[in-house]
Amino acid sequence: MTRMGCYGEHVLPRIINLACGLKTAEPLRRRVCEGLQGEVVEIGFGSGHNVPFYPATVDRVAAVEPSDVGWKLAGKRLEASGVTVDRTGLDGQSLPLPDNSRDSALTTWTLCTIPDVYAALREVRRVLKPGGKLHFLEHGLAPDEHVRRWQHRLEPVQKRVFGGCHLTRPVVNLLTTAGFTITDVDVFYEDGAPKFLGADSLGVAVSP
Ligand SMILES: C[S@@+](CC[C@H](N)C(=O)[O-])C[C@H]1O[C@@H](n2cnc3c(N)ncnc32)[C@H](O)[C@@H]1O
């Protein structure tokens, strides 16, 4: 195994598990999961930090996650949950789900990392029923120019260290360009995070 392979496969998922498991993220996770219902697909499931916040209106979740270590680290959260979660696919760019089969979709801090983000959004649109909702909580391009300058400077390092994570993806723009209608969005800097990393967009986008 290469050094990068070992880092990406074994070390990075554990770092992500710790970084994504911060208590400060919990109110945001609760907010983004509000209103999820029925059959759900979650892309970039990671180690399942959203699982405790799935509302009772969720019937079942198809979890899409490339990392075996991430999936393993989700074990305790999955055991403690009343919701059935099936690992369904390894790549948000190609979902092994039928067209128009999901009521809701969820993505948290994942659109930054998927290489072809438009392919992933096309896939989410394909599997959502007409009018189905994508709930999103994503970091991306900051609203302020001076923060953006730092994001552009730091992005190459961020991508190398954090498995391809971009700092400058314009979240709302991506979603509207991909054909979603945004019905609700809050753009803010996350408490306790450096601004270049914590420029978040939280909301709901409807598939046509
Ligand atoms: C920063 S983590 C966020 C994890 C989780 N969504 C959370 O909020 O705790 C980004 C996740 O995206 C996953 N990921 C990377 N490439 C992906 C792809 N092509 N399709 C789906 N998920 C991917 C990573 O393995 C990682 O678990």
PDBQT file of the ligand as one rigid body, heavy atoms in Angstrom, charges set to zero:
ROOT
HETATM    1  C1  LIG A 301     -16.004  15.931   5.465  1.00  0.00    +0.000 C 
HETATM    2  S1  LIG A 301     -16.640  14.339   5.287  1.00  0.00    +0.000 S 
HETATM    3  C2  LIG A 301     -18.338  14.551   5.834  1.00  0.00    +0.000 C 
HETATM    4  C3  LIG A 301     -18.940  13.287   6.359  1.00  0.00    +0.000 C 
HETATM    5  C4  LIG A 301     -20.397  13.372   6.826  1.00  0.00    +0.000 C 
HETATM    6  N1  LIG A 301     -21.270  13.813   5.760  1.00  0.00    +0.000 N 
HETATM    7  C5  LIG A 301     -20.535  14.270   8.021  1.00  0.00    +0.000 C 
HETATM    8  O1  LIG A 301     -21.197  15.303   7.935  1.00  0.00    +0.000 OA
HETATM    9  O2  LIG A 301     -20.005  13.910   9.084  1.00  0.00    +0.000 OA
HETATM   10  C6  LIG A 301     -16.807  14.085   3.533  1.00  0.00    +0.000 C 
HETATM   11  C7  LIG A 301     -17.258  12.670   3.208  1.00  0.00    +0.000 C 
HETATM   12  O3  LIG A 301     -17.430  12.543   1.783  1.00  0.00    +0.000 OA
HETATM   13  C8  LIG A 301     -17.011  11.256   1.423  1.00  0.00    +0.000 C 
HETATM   14  N2  LIG A 301     -16.755  11.207  -0.021  1.00  0.00    +0.000 N 
HETATM   15  C9  LIG A 301     -15.601  11.467  -0.691  1.00  0.00    +0.000 A 
HETATM   16  N3  LIG A 301     -15.760  11.258  -2.003  1.00  0.00    +0.000 NA
HETATM   17  C10 LIG A 301     -17.044  10.848  -2.176  1.00  0.00    +0.000 A 
HETATM   18  C11 LIG A 301     -17.806  10.467  -3.305  1.00  0.00    +0.000 A 
HETATM   19  N4  LIG A 301     -17.282  10.473  -4.550  1.00  0.00    +0.000 N 
HETATM   20  N5  LIG A 301     -19.087  10.097  -3.116  1.00  0.00    +0.000 NA
HETATM   21  C12 LIG A 301     -19.624  10.093  -1.870  1.00  0.00    +0.000 A 
HETATM   22  N6  LIG A 301     -18.958  10.454  -0.769  1.00  0.00    +0.000 NA
HETATM   23  C13 LIG A 301     -17.684  10.823  -0.916  1.00  0.00    +0.000 A 
HETATM   24  C14 LIG A 301     -15.772  11.043   2.283  1.00  0.00    +0.000 C 
HETATM   25  O4  LIG A 301     -15.395   9.682   2.368  1.00  0.00    +0.000 OA
HETATM   26  C15 LIG A 301     -16.251  11.619   3.611  1.00  0.00    +0.000 C 
HETATM   27  O5  LIG A 301     -16.868  10.654   4.398  1.00  0.00    +0.000 OA
ENDROOT
TORSDOF 0
